[in-house]
Amino acid sequence: MNQQLLTRKTIAILGFTQIASWGSLYYAIAILAPSIQQEMGWSSGTVFGAFSWSLLVAGLASAPVGMLLDRHGGRLVMASGSLLCAAGMVLLSMAQAKAVYFMAWTLLGLGMALSLYEAAFATINRMILANSRQAISTLTLFGGFASTVFWPLTLKLNSLLGWRDTYLLYGMLQLCLCLPLHLMLGTAKASDTRASNAPASAHGHASPSRPGHTLAEALRHPAFWKLALAFCANSFVFSTLSVHLIPLLGQFGHASAWVVMMAAFIGPMQVAGRLGEMTFARHALPQTVGKWVFTALPVALLVLMSFGTQAWAVALFCLLYGLSNGILTIVRGTIPQALFGRDNYGAISGALAGPSLLSKAAGPLAMAVVAQDSTTPYPFLLILLLFTLASLAFYLATIRQQAVSLEAS
């Protein structure tokens, strides 16, 4: 199969499975949680705490999974993820006790590590040796529609079937569709990946002038930890806002209908941001794109803090927030290869993702305490602003560190 057909096949397969996996694993809980609470009599802390636990599990598993992806490719690894996701959802649909409920989310956390973006990006970087960045950007367009498809779908299924049968149906989706599709993924020859073991250029091609990094070398590199901290602080903010945004905007005195409409505006802006990156920034270095992405969020928060009572400020915040979040997904997928090379991409990107997933799990729970103890949105927003400024500072330090390393070599 030639490279162009392989690229199209890979993106088509992963595009479908990413929509299905993000929609059922990540977005469905927001719709189904109230029904779970009502039937089981559990607190929201228990229902969402198990979901946060699954993100912790995914974070802890991300580096080992990355090593598996580097060694074996995405075909069997992502297929195993589909099996675990199916088993977790079936177990979730039968849960009657908290222990079983948490065990189900443990399986789902492992499944997330094996089947969501990090695994898909590693699969692309292993299989598509030319224009892998363009392929990652295209894939994120598919993923951007996961909430658009699965929020209304989950709402409808829950009203017709209930939360248990909805999760059972999603388990069958993983087993009967995602599993066979992942098994249809091709494989990359080891000689191909070894030949491309070099940091990538702006267009996703390997640069033969510098050697790539092993995971151990990357972990000893100062730029790795600065980049990990940049992603970590950023994930804390995005995960917090994904849970607390609607009540936060409501504290500025806006009508509920307006707030919900603005929150719904964020999803299309993520897709618009990814389209813009593919159209206007496809020839720019991932490092340069990242500067704009990491700058956009503190600017958005400053606008909201300064003019949050104005409708235009809320709209501008949601626009910048959505654009930033959408493009950041591409940066996460492309910059590890640009900085550290291709051959050990899975292990390195998995190690980078681990702290971010832990931060993503901690953010909503930690900031819930702040939200409860504050009568105004400003302390909440100030903390998030400090996190975004720290994230920007760490990212800029990463780029400076890379420049110093290049000069030294």
DRENSE-651395 format. One record per residue: residue in three letters; x, y, z of N, C-alpha, C in turn. Coordinates in steps of 0.001 Angstrom, whole numbers, padded with zeros to 6 digits, always signed. Example, Ala and Ser with C-alpha at 12.3 -4.5 7.8 and 13.67 -1.06 7.14 Angstrom:
<recs>
ALA+013190-005690+007800+012300-004500+007800+013200-003300+007800/SER+012850-002250+007080+013670-001060+007140+012900+000030+007870/
</recs>
This chain:
<recs>
MET+000858-001198+000000+000000+000000+000000+000891+001244+000000/ASN+000657+002208-000928+001495+003395-000944+001179+004307+000233/GLN+002080+005277+000446+001995+006113+001642+000700+006913+001700/GLN+000232+007419+000562-000985+008232+000556-002204+007407+000964/LEU-002324+006200+000421-003447+005335+000793-003349+004908+002247/LEU-002134+004630+002714-001943+004263+004109-002360+005388+005036/THR-002001+006616+004664-002373+007780+005470-003885+007927+005551/ARG-004553+007821+004409-006011+007977+004388-006692+006885+005209/LYS-006214+005653+005046-006803+004542+005790-006615+004731+007288/THR-005406+005121+007683-005103+005295+009100-005957+006398+009718/ILE-006058+007527+009042-006845+008645+009565-008325+008286+009620/ALA-008819+007572+008596-010235+007174+008593-010545+006255+009774/ILE-009682+005281+010013-009899+004354+011131-009835+005091+012460/LEU-008755+005838+012664-008570+006515+013946-009585+007645+014138/GLY-010006+008265+013032-011015+009311+013152-012304+008781+013757/PHE-012761+007631+013275-013986+007044+013827-013769+006597+015271/THR-012670+005895+015528-012487+005344+016871-012230+006437+017904/GLN-011620+007562+017501-011421+008657+018456-012742+009321+018820/ILE-013609+009512+017834-014938+010067+018144-015679+009138+019102/ALA-015684+007856+018789-016408+006891+019625-015801+006782+021015/SER-014484+006789+021097-013830+006596+022391-013924+007838+023261/TRP-013618+009007+022708-013762+010235+023501-015219+010432+023925/GLY-016134+010173+022992-017536+010386+023310-018049+009487+024413/SER-017682+008205+024382-018201+007256+025377-017392+007240+026665/LEU-016083+007460+026571-015225+007383+027756-015178+008693+028532/TYR-015160+009804+027826-014873+011097+028475-016106+011985+028603/TYR-016897+012071+027541-018000+013035+027544-019301+012485+028095/ALA-019531+011185+028007-020825+010622+028403-021113+010797+029888/ILE-020084+010786+030722-020297+010853+032171-020983+012153+032577/ALA-020742+013241+031858-021384+014513+032195-022902+014417+032064/ILE-023376+013605+031127-024813+013440+030913-025384+012375+031850/LEU-024640+011303+032082-025158+010155+032818-024976+010262+034328/ALA-024097+011130+034797-023820+011224+036233-025069+011482+037087/PRO-025941+012426+036714-027133+012641+037552-027994+011380+037690/SER-028123+010602+036617-028913+009370+036696-028241+008336+037597/ILE-026910+008270+037544-026175+007352+038416-026370+007751+039874/GLN-026236+009049+040147-026433+009540+041514-027832+009216+042021/GLN-028829+009442+041175-030211+009242+041599-030495+007782+041897/GLU-030028+006883+041062-030302+005470+041276-029501+004895+042441/MET-028223+005242+042505-027344+004620+043489-027351+005336+044831/GLY-027817+006589+044859-027809+007345+046099-026429+007803+046519/TRP-025515+007886+045564-024152+008320+045871-024038+009829+045688/SER-022994+010394+046286-022724+011818+046124-022068+012065+044770/SER-022096+013319+044343-021412+013663+043090-019911+013445+043224/GLY-019389+013610+044446-017976+013364+044673-017584+011926+044376/THR-018459+010991+044724-018188+009578+044444-018294+009286+042956/VAL-019350+009783+042328-019580+009505+040904-018462+010094+040051/PHE-018137+011374+040291-017088+012006+039496-015699+011656+040021/GLY-015600+011297+041301-014308+010900+041843-013768+009656+041165/ALA-014643+008717+040827-014218+007516+040113-013722+007869+038712/PHE-014388+008835+038090-013928+009295+036781-012556+009948+036893/SER-012354+010787+037922-011038+011394+038144-009988+010321+038405/TRP-010380+009277+039142-009472+008166+039384-009042+007515+038065/SER-009972+007397+037118-009623+006798+035826-008584+007646+035096/LEU-008659+008969+035246-007658+009835+034624-006299+009664+035290/LEU-006304+009449+036613-005054+009167+037316-004437+007868+036808/VAL-005265+006851+036651-004786+005566+036135-004203+005743+034732/ALA-004905+006505+033892-004409+006756+032539-003073+007478+032569/GLY-002929+008424+033491-001667+009147+033610-000523+008248+034028/LEU-000768+007371+034989+000271+006459+035455+000665+005440+034385/ALA-000308+005085+033540-000049+004065+032511+000508+004639+031226/SER+000514+005961+031078+000812+006560+029775+002228+006268+029282/ALA+003231+006351+030154+004606+006090+029705+004825+004623+029329/PRO+004419+003648+030171+004548+002247+029738+003795+001936+028449/VAL+002611+002526+028291+001852+002313+027052+002615+002891+025868/GLY+003238+004047+026074+004033+004639+025001+005168+003739+024554/MET+005802+003071+025523+006869+002127+025167+006329+000965+024338/LEU+005151+000472+024710+004529-000601+023931+004225-000146+022513/LEU+003765+001095+022376+003453+001618+021046+004712+001741+020199/ASP+005820+002171+020817+007076+002268+020076+007551+000899+019612/ARG+007341-000106+020435+007863-001440+020125+006947-002213+019176/HIS+005632-002117+019394+004703-002982+018662+003780-002233+017701/GLY+003743-000911+017766+002815-000163+016926+001418-000111+017528/GLY+000524+000607+016842-000786+000859+017413-001810-000248+017216/ARG-001569-001152+016278-002602-002123+015914-003043-002965+017110/LEU-002121-003687+017713-002486-004557+018836-002697-003772+020118/VAL-001926-002693+020312-002055-001907+021540-003421-001232+021602/MET-003830-000573+020527-005115+000118+020533-006279-000881+020517/ALA-006078-002038+019877-007109-003081+019939-007284-003573+021374/SER-006181-003717+022100-006266-004091+023515-007015-003026+024313/GLY-006790-001761+023944-007531-000683+024600-009026-000797+024381/SER-009418-001157+023166-010848-001337+022885-011441-002465+023728/LEU-010688-003549+023889-011153-004658+024739-011329-004217+026186/LEU-010348-003488+026699-010453-003015+028082-011613-002043+028253/CYS-011797-001171+027271-012919-000223+027337-014251-000961+027318/ALA-014359-001973+026471-015591-002761+026413-015846-003450+027746/ALA-014797-004074+028317-014953-004760+029604-015322-003780+030707/GLY-014688-002599+030702-014988-001601+031726-016411-001101+031647/MET-016915-000888+030452-018276-000378+030301-019317-001441+030644/VAL-019037-002677+030279-019959-003752+030661-019997-003878+032183/LEU-018825-003831+032830-018779-003902+034291-019478-002700+034916/LEU-019292-001529+034314-019946-000326+034809-021461-000451+034732/SER-021944-001055+033667-023394-001200+033497-024006-002141+034537/MET-023175-002976+035165-023679-003933+036152-023355-003532+037584/ALA-022668-002405+037777-022178-002026+039106-023326-001772+040077/GLN-023231-002408+041233-024195-002184+042312-023510-001649+043571/ALA-022205-001768+043620-021433-001339+044785-020330-000388+044329/LYS-019859+000441+045263-018822+001418+044929-017536+000740+044476/ALA-017198-000393+045092-015963-001082+044731-015993-001523+043268/VAL-017127-002040+042826-017263-002469+041432-017246-001256+040508/TYR-017910-000179+040935-017939+001054+040149-016525+001596+039933/PHE-015715+001606+041001-014337+002093+040876-013485+001123+040064/MET-013730-000176+040197-012992-001147+039391-013278-000950+037907/ALA-014531-000666+037575-014888-000414+036176-014124+000788+035638/TRP-014058+001855+036426-013352+003049+035967-011850+002835+035938/THR-011343+001907+036735-009923+001556+036646-009627+000928+035285/LEU-010479-000021+034864-010320-000618+033536-010448+000436+032442/LEU-011380+001350+032623-011581+002392+031618-010384+003347+031569/GLY-009756+003601+032723-008557+004434+032730-007431+003802+031938/LEU-007239+002495+032123-006241+001783+031319-006614+001820+029835/GLY-007902+001657+029564-008363+001730+028183-008117+003090+027558/MET-008296+004161+028340-008011+005504+027832-006551+005638+027415/ALA-005645+005156+028273-004220+005249+027960-003880+004504+026676/LEU-004599+003424+026409-004312+002575+025256-005018+003020+023976/SER-006007+003909+024083-006834+004152+022894-007128+005613+022567/LEU-006812+006578+023443-007147+007968+023147-006010+008650+022379/TYR-005982+009991+022392-005122+010746+021492-003646+010346+021529/GLU-003082+010192+022761-001650+009905+022828-001316+008627+022060/ALA-002157+007606+022219-001928+006349+021489-002115+006549+019987/ALA-003129+007317+019613-003379+007562+018190-002238+008358+017563/PHE-001746+009378+018277-000641+010171+017748+000619+009318+017589/ALA+000897+008466+018575+002066+007587+018475+001929+006637+017294/THR+000718+006154+017061+000473+005273+015918+000748+006000+014613/ILE+000282+007228+014500+000509+008015+013291+001998+008273+013085/ASN+002700+008649+014149+004118+008967+014010+004949+007747+013654/ARG+004477+006574+014013+005195+005350+013664+004906+004920+012226/MET+003669+005125+011773+003248+004596+010477+003412+005586+009337/ILE+003229+006868+009614+003228+007870+008553+004515+008673+008665/LEU+005479+008335+007838+006807+008918+007972+006902+010300+007342/ALA+006011+010637+006442+005987+011958+005825+004660+012635+006170/ASN+004735+013933+006464+003543+014729+006762+002750+014184+007948/SER+003449+013659+008941+002740+013149+010113+002036+014271+010862/ARG+002619+015471+010825+001967+016598+011496+000623+016902+010860/GLN+000570+016903+009533-000702+017150+008840-001713+016068+009183/ALA-001248+014829+009300-002150+013731+009646-002705+013904+011055/ILE-001858+014341+012002-002317+014583+013375-003347+015706+013390/SER-003077+016783+012646-004029+017898+012593-005378+017444+012041/THR-005339+016617+011002-006584+016112+010418-007340+015236+011406/LEU-006603+014384+012122-007256+013504+013096-007959+014302+014187/THR-007329+015389+014651-007949+016174+015720-009248+016828+015276/LEU-009401+017039+013959-010681+017552+013462-011800+016561+013747/PHE-011526+015281+013541-012526+014255+013853-012830+014269+015349/GLY-011770+014251+016159-011973+014215+017610-012761+015396+018129/GLY-012668+016538+017439-013395+017721+017879-014901+017573+017831/PHE-015391+016574+017105-016835+016369+017005-017363+015348+018021/ALA-016492+014843+018895-016927+013809+019841-018033+014313+020755/SER-017837+015490+021343-018876+016018+022237-020127+016405+021460/THR-019934+016935+020253-021072+017337+019422-021969+016146+019111/VAL-021355+014981+018876-022116+013775+018552-022648+013095+019804/PHE-021796+012946+020820-022134+012054+021926-022923+012714+023051/TRP-022861+014022+023216-023719+014623+024232-025198+014442+023896/PRO-025643+014845+022704-027064+014601+022394-027394+013117+022262/LEU-026472+012314+021725-026724+010881+021605-026891+010239+022977/THR-026003+010589+023901-026082+010027+025253-027358+010477+025960/LEU-027728+011724+025767-028962+012234+026366-030168+011452+025863/LYS-030200+011178+024565-031321+010444+023988-031332+008994+024469/LEU-030172+008350+024455-030097+006952+024899-030457+006822+026369/ASN-030030+007766+027172-030340+007713+028602-031838+007819+028841/SER-032497+008668+028054-033945+008822+028222-034696+007574+027759/LEU-034134+006861+026778-034800+005669+026248-034428+004393+027001/LEU-033149+004273+027372-032647+003010+027902-032208+003076+029366/GLY-031858+004273+029845-031262+004388+031169-029736+004335+031073/TRP-029065+004734+032164-027611+004856+032104-026920+003500+031979/ARG-027496+002456+032579-026834+001142+032523-026794+000592+031095/ASP-027923+000598+030432-027955+000072+029072-027217+000980+028095/THR-027152+002272+028418-026360+003173+027579-024887+002785+027628/TYR-024360+002557+028835-022970+002124+028948-022766+000732+028342/LEU-023755-000146+028487-023653-001465+027871-023577-001344+026346/LEU-024397-000458+025783-024372-000234+024343-023031+000344+023900/TYR-022480+001268+024694-021180+001838+024361-020075+000780+024477/GLY-020236-000165+025402-019295-001273+025482-019328-002123+024220/MET-020519-002364+023717-020648-003127+022478-020079-002339+021288/LEU-020198-001024+021331-019594-000190+020294-018081-000387+020262/GLN-017477-000433+021454-016033-000668+021520-015672-002063+021005/LEU-016469-003045+021389-016156-004427+021058-016415-004752+019585/CYS-017516-004258+019051-017944-004676+017712-017470-003746+016601/LEU-017098-002513+016943-016662-001578+015908-015227-001103+016113/CYS-014914-000576+017301-013570-000031+017518-012508-001126+017489/LEU-012787-002268+018113-011818-003364+018117-011478-003844+016698/PRO-012466-004185+015863-012116-004605+014495-011401-003518+013700/LEU-011809-002264+013890-011147-001182+013153-009687-001048+013570/HIS-009408-001121+014868-008016-001031+015315-007187-002197+014783/LEU-007796-003352+014665-007080-004504+014115-006809-004349+012616/MET-007486-003417+011970-007257-003144+010555-006111-002163+010322/LEU-005583-001581+011395-004454-000670+011238-003257-001432+010687/GLY-002490-000761+009832-001291-001375+009292-000165-001356+010302/THR+000970-001833+009892+002158-001837+010737+003288-001151+010002/ALA+004188-000555+010792+005367+000087+010207+006564-000824+010360/LYS+007418-000864+009366+008622-001659+009456+009592-001030+010435/ALA+010234-001872+011228+011183-001357+012210+012289-000555+011545/SER+012725-000988+010348+013789-000262+009659+013352+001135+009275/ASP+012054+001298+008963+011539+002620+008621+011598+003545+009806/THR+011169+003051+010993+011154+003908+012161+012560+004220+012631/ARG+013487+003267+012518+014863+003549+012908+015473+004589+011975/ALA+015141+004498+010697+015704+005448+009747+015225+006860+009987/SER+014080+006990+010638+013512+008329+010871+013731+008791+012290/ASN+014671+008204+012997+014905+008556+014395+015640+009876+014495/ALA+014882+010960+014258+015455+012295+014338+014355+013277+014613/PRO+014683+014420+015240+013677+015443+015438+013103+015901+014117/ALA+011814+016217+014117+011119+016538+012873+011257+017988+012506/SER+011116+018271+011236+011068+019639+010745+009661+020174+010870/ALA+009454+021380+010404+008129+021990+010487+007094+021227+009709/HIS+007495+020456+008712+006535+019754+007860+006356+018314+008263/GLY+006942+017917+009374+006753+016559+009848+007767+015584+009301/HIS+008770+016039+008523+009795+015151+008011+010944+015071+009010/ALA+011613+013958+009040+012743+013815+009931+013918+014626+009422/SER+014639+015225+010366+015835+015972+010033+017052+015128+010324/PRO+017879+014826+009317+018991+013932+009530+020170+014573+010231/SER+020109+015884+010502+021265+016571+011035+021462+016323+012515/ARG+020426+015941+013234+020556+015734+014674+019999+014379+015047/PRO+020644+013715+016001+020110+012427+016436+018867+012603+017284/GLY+018019+011571+017303+016862+011596+018175+017249+011251+019600/HIS+016249+011190+020486+016474+010911+021899+015807+009608+022296/THR+016449+008880+023163+015772+007794+023854+014960+008404+024985/LEU+014085+007599+025608+013310+008105+026738+014237+008547+027868/ALA+015253+007763+028151+016178+008122+029229+016878+009444+028935/GLU+017282+009647+027684+017923+010911+027318+016951+012081+027436/ALA+015725+011858+026998+014730+012928+027108+014465+013288+028561/LEU+014377+012277+029429+014115+012540+030848+015254+013321+031503/ARG+016462+013213+030960+017595+013966+031512+017704+015365+030913/HIS+016892+015624+029892+016969+016910+029198+016113+017946+029925/PRO+016667+019107+030269+015860+020127+030978+014608+020551+030225/ALA+014673+020548+028881+013500+020976+028111+012319+020048+028327/PHE+012579+018761+028566+011487+017809+028779+010647+018219+029980/TRP+011301+018511+031094+010561+018806+032323+009878+020160+032265/LYS+010495+021098+031581+009830+022389+031418+008575+022247+030557/LEU+008685+021446+029502+007515+021212+028655+006442+020439+029415/ALA+006853+019448+030206+005886+018684+030994+005147+019592+031976/LEU+005859+020521+032612+005220+021444+033552+004299+022424+032820/ALA+004682+022829+031608+003819+023716+030818+002498+023032+030496/PHE+002570+021782+030024+001350+021027+029725+000557+020751+030995/CYS+001247+020478+032085+000592+020140+033344-000247+021317+033851/ALA+000357+022510+033901-000360+023699+034371-001523+024027+033442/ASN-001308+023853+032144-002362+024132+031178-003533+023174+031344/SER-003231+021890+031561-004288+020895+031741-005107+021175+032988/PHE-004458+021666+034042-005172+022013+035270-006257+023043+034976/VAL-005917+024044+034175-006874+025111+033861-007994+024599+032964/PHE-007643+023883+031903-008658+023426+030961-009626+022441+031614/SER-009104+021532+032426-009998+020564+033061-010894+021243+034082/THR-010356+022225+034785-011162+022971+035748-012294+023712+035057/LEU-011975+024400+033967-013000+025163+033263-014031+024265+032596/SER-013625+023072+032190-014590+022175+031553-015701+021780+032508/VAL-015423+021806+033809-016417+021435+034821-017112+022655+035417/HIS-016350+023718+035657-016861+024855+036435-017229+026073+035593/LEU-017089+025998+034274-017263+027203+033458-018667+027780+033550/ILE-019697+026958+033412-021066+027479+033374-021450+028171+034687/PRO-021252+027532+035863-021541+028281+037099-020642+029489+037284/LEU-019396+029426+036804-018482+030564+036931-019000+031759+036156/LEU-019407+031555+034906-019945+032657+034110-021254+033179+034688/GLY-022012+032289+035310-023261+032713+035933-023039+033683+037080/GLN-021870+033608+037734-021585+034517+038847-021414+035961+038392/PHE-021217+036173+037100-021117+037538+036583-022495+038144+036317/GLY-023552+037377+036561-024900+037896+036422-025540+037687+035068/HIS-024947+036842+034240-025522+036591+032922-026644+035560+033013/ALA-027595+035661+032092-028706+034723+032046-028202+033325+031722/SER-028873+032325+032275-028448+030939+032087-028429+030552+030617/ALA-029429+030989+029866-029499+030636+028442-028290+031186+027689/TRP-027891+032405+028029-026734+033017+027375-025449+032261+027730/VAL-025315+031905+028993-024122+031185+029448-024003+029837+028746/VAL-025100+029105+028674-025084+027794+028018-024758+027942+026535/MET-025306+028967+025890-025033+029186+024479-023553+029481+024246/MET-022961+030293+025139-021543+030601+025010-020672+029370+025278/ALA-021073+028560+026235-020318+027332+026509-020377+026383+025308/ALA-021543+026304+024666-021690+025462+023481-020870+025999+022310/PHE-020546+027286+022344-019766+027943+021303-018310+027463+021303/ILE-017856+026930+022443-016445+026553+022593-016087+025390+021674/GLY-016964+024384+021573-016679+023228+020734-016409+023587+019282/PRO-017300+024350+018628-017011+024764+017254-015732+025584+017124/MET-015398+026356+018169-014162+027135+018126-012931+026240+018184/GLN-013022+025110+018877-011915+024159+018873-011675+023633+017456/VAL-012759+023272+016791-012638+022785+015411-012119+023896+014503/ALA-012622+025119+014702-012163+026253+013888-010669+026497+014098/GLY-010216+026370+015343-008795+026549+015622-007943+025516+014901/ARG-008397+024275+014885-007642+023217+014209-007642+023424+012701/LEU-008771+023868+012145-008807+024188+010721-007865+025342+010405/GLY-007850+026344+011286-006950+027476+011084-005493+027062+011129/GLU-005153+026149+012041-003769+025668+012131-003383+024946+010852/MET-004280+024126+010336-004001+023380+009105-003886+024307+007895/THR-004639+025411+007915-004694+026300+006746-003599+027361+006780/PHE-003449+028027+007925-002585+029200+007981-001237+028946+008662/ALA-001145+027875+009463+000092+027650+010217+000746+026320+009886/ARG+000346+025718+008773+000878+024380+008484+002367+024396+008162/HIS+002907+025563+007773+004332+025648+007474+005133+026223+008646/ALA+004449+026577+009718+005147+027118+010892+005645+025988+011774/LEU+006715+026217+012485+007211+025238+013435+006187+025008+014541/PRO+006048+023779+015030+005160+023543+016182+005528+024416+017374/GLN+006828+024698+017547+007265+025542+018653+006661+026940+018550/THR+006588+027460+017323+006031+028797+017116+004527+028803+017345/VAL+003835+027800+016832+002387+027692+017052+002098+027626+018550/GLY+002924+026886+019278+002727+026757+020718+002797+028076+021457/LYS+003647+028990+021007+003741+030297+021670+002402+031026+021642/TRP+001742+030990+020495+000438+031649+020381-000616+030941+021234/VAL-000554+029626+021263-001554+028857+022013-001432+029123+023507/PHE-000219+029078+024022-000025+029265+025456-000257+030713+025884/THR-000156+031650+024949-000424+033058+025268-001910+033363+025272/ALA-002681+032671+024452-004103+033000+024267-004908+032831+025546/LEU-004598+031803+026357-005438+031530+027515-005303+032572+028619/PRO-004089+033012+029014-004038+034097+029998-004685+035383+029502/VAL-004558+035648+028197-005243+036829+027647-006746+036679+027802/ALA-007273+035495+027510-008710+035255+027645-009168+035446+029092/LEU-008393+034929+030048-008768+035072+031454-008691+036519+031915/LEU-007714+037275+031427-007624+038696+031775-008843+039463+031256/VAL-009281+039131+030048-010484+039763+029492-011692+039459+030371/LEU-011832+038201+030790-012974+037816+031610-012917+038472+032986/MET-011749+038534+033586-011614+039174+034906-011900+040663+034842/SER-011507+041305+033750-011648+042758+033648-013039+043193+033196/PHE-013662+042418+032316-014935+042850+031719-015984+041750+031745/GLY-015926+040856+032725-016787+039687+032750-018269+039969+032811/THR-018652+041148+033278-020084+041476+033326-020635+041865+031958/GLN-019737+042051+030993-020154+042431+029644-020296+041180+028774/ALA-021361+041118+027987-021613+039946+027152-020505+039741+026130/TRP-019980+040830+025555-018936+040695+024543-017678+040051+025125/ALA-017386+040337+026405-016196+039773+027034-016340+038268+027218/VAL-017527+037820+027578-017772+036387+027723-017615+035698+026364/ALA-018160+036323+025321-018034+035747+023979-016577+035675+023543/LEU-015808+036747+023804-014399+036764+023425-013609+035723+024215/PHE-013929+035593+025502-013255+034582+026311-013499+033187+025744/CYS-014750+032862+025445-015075+031525+024931-014419+031282+023582/LEU-014329+032329+022759-013667+032195+021467-012185+031860+021651/LEU-011479+032635+022492-010049+032405+022707-009801+031081+023415/TYR-010656+030758+024369-010530+029502+025102-010690+028304+024167/GLY-011691+028355+023288-011919+027265+022353-010801+027134+021331/LEU-010366+028253+020752-009268+028218+019796-008006+027644+020423/SER-007690+028115+021631-006480+027662+022317-006524+026174+022606/ASN-007641+025706+023129-007774+024292+023472-007700+023419+022224/GLY-008321+023887+021140-008315+023107+019910-006921+022956+019320/ILE-006182+024054+019240-004846+024001+018635-003853+023323+019564/LEU-004054+023459+020886-003122+022833+021826-003065+021318+021630/THR-004187+020715+021266-004192+019272+021011-003210+018908+019913/ILE-003139+019737+018871-002184+019490+017786-000762+019693+018277/VAL-000535+020736+019062+000804+020998+019591+001272+019832+020452/ARG+000380+019297+021269+000735+018138+022101+001183+016955+021242/GLY+000552+016807+020088+000874+015673+019230+002114+015868+018388/THR+002486+017124+018105+003583+017377+017174+004881+017808+017828/ILE+004818+018507+018947+006060+019060+019488+006995+018017+020095/PRO+006517+016896+020666+007491+015901+021140+008388+015380+020023/GLN+007827+015164+018843+008645+014717+017718+009606+015815+017276/ALA+009124+017073+017271+009973+018180+016846+011161+018368+017779/LEU+010975+018131+019066+012042+018351+020042+012916+017131+020266/PHE+012315+015926+020231+013036+014739+020684+013148+013624+019640/GLY+012544+013765+018464+012665+012747+017434+011480+011809+017387/ARG+011526+010882+016412+010380+010045+016118+010433+008658+016750/ASP+011606+008048+016801+011680+006616+017073+011119+006233+018434/ASN+011330+007073+019436+010813+006814+020785+009686+007779+021132/TYR+008968+008200+020102+007899+009183+020291+006860+008706+021302/GLY+006428+007462+021199+005369+006967+022075+005753+007041+023533/ALA+006959+006586+023875+007404+006604+025268+007564+008034+025769/ILE+008163+008901+024944+008409+010279+025372+007106+011053+025501/SER+006226+010932+024513+004947+011655+024602+004088+011094+025728/GLY+004178+009786+025973+003446+009199+027093+003945+009718+028423/ALA+005280+009846+028547+005834+010397+029778+005444+011860+029958/LEU+005377+012605+028860+004921+013991+028937+003453+014079+029330/ALA+002647+013128+028846+001204+013164+029101+000860+012773+030525/GLY+001700+011957+031160+001384+011467+032500+001073+012568+033502/PRO+001993+013532+033729+001701+014614+034680+000470+015423+034289/SER+000247+015610+032978-000920+016382+032536-002220+015685+032894/LEU-002254+014364+032746-003459+013623+033106-003705+013656+034611/LEU-002635+013607+035396-002797+013728+036842-003346+015103+037205/SER-002813+016128+036545-003279+017491+036780-004720+017656+036322/LYS-005056+017029+035196-006434+017092+034688-007410+016483+035683/ALA-006985+015433+036352-007846+014799+037352-007983+015649+038602/ALA-006904+016330+038989-006897+017085+040252-007588+018437+040129/GLY-007514+019064+038939-008006+020431+038790-009437+020659+039228/PRO-010415+019936+038672-011809+020194+039047-012087+019970+040527/LEU-011453+018950+041136-011690+018677+042550-011079+019759+043432/ALA-009838+020164+043115-009171+021186+043927-009883+022533+043830/MET-010289+022911+042631-010918+024216+042455-012361+024227+042925/ALA-012958+023060+043117-014304+023022+043693-014289+023593+045105/VAL-013205+023375+045840-013069+023923+047194-013019+025440+047140/VAL-012265+025979+046190-012176+027435+046037-013536+028018+045672/ALA-014240+027344+044768-015551+027831+044337-016549+027854+045491/GLN-016478+026858+046380-017399+026796+047501-017149+027903+048518/ASP-015892+028303+048676-015523+029268+049712-015514+030705+049233/SER-015867+030941+047969-015819+032295+047423-017193+032715+046927/THR-017555+033953+047227-018843+034491+046784-018729+035247+045464/THR-017508+035477+044994-017274+036143+043711-016379+035257+042851/PRO-016372+035478+041534-015549+034632+040659-014076+035014+040633/TYR-013698+036134+041251-012352+036674+041045-011241+035862+041698/PRO-011379+035367+042933-010316+034501+043463-010107+033245+042611/PHE-011193+032669+042163-011146+031484+041299-010374+031797+040020/LEU-010723+032905+039378-010079+033277+038122-008621+033667+038323/LEU-008318+034294+039459-006932+034691+039734-006027+033468+039833/ILE-006493+032436+040500-005697+031205+040610-005462+030603+039230/LEU-006516+030544+038417-006361+030006+037069-005415+030857+036229/LEU-005492+032179+036391-004589+033068+035655-003135+032793+036022/LEU-002863+032594+037306-001497+032296+037741-001010+030984+037119/PHE-001900+029997+037028-001520+028735+036396-001211+028938+034913/THR-002002+029752+034218-001752+029967+032789-000456+030742+032569/LEU-000157+031695+033438+001102+032435+033312+002296+031527+033577/ALA+002149+030639+034563+003218+029665+034816+003391+028739+033618/SER+002277+028327+033031+002334+027463+031862+003059+028146+030710/LEU+002728+029403+030464+003388+030157+029397+004884+030304+029682/ALA+005232+030614+030931+006638+030787+031291+007423+029490+031086/PHE+006860+028361+031504+007539+027079+031314+007704+026759+029829/TYR+006684+027080+029038+006774+026778+027607+007862+027621+026947/LEU+007886+028918+027245+008919+029776+026666+010308+029333+027109/ALA+010427+028870+028359+011713+028344+028832+012109+027086+028071/THR+011106+026268+027696+011378+025074+026884+011985+025450+025543/ILE+011400+026443+024889+011885+026860+023577+013285+027458+023690/ARG+013523+028251+024730+014861+028815+024924+015878+027705+025187/GLN+015471+026704+025988+016367+025592+026272+016722+024832+025007/GLN+015730+024647+024130+016002+023957+022873+016987+024745+022027/ALA+016840+026077+021995+017760+026917+021209+019177+026807+021748/VAL+019307+026800+023064+020634+026670+023680+021243+025318+023333/SER+020435+024260+023364+020929+022922+023063+021394+022823+021613/LEU+020662+023478+020689+021043+023456+019286+022362+024183+019068/GLU+022541+025334+019742+023782+026083+019613+024959+025265+020168/ALA+024700+024550+021261+025779+023775+021877+026186+022598+020996/SER+025207+022059+020207+025509+020917+019353+026115+021347+018016/
</recs>
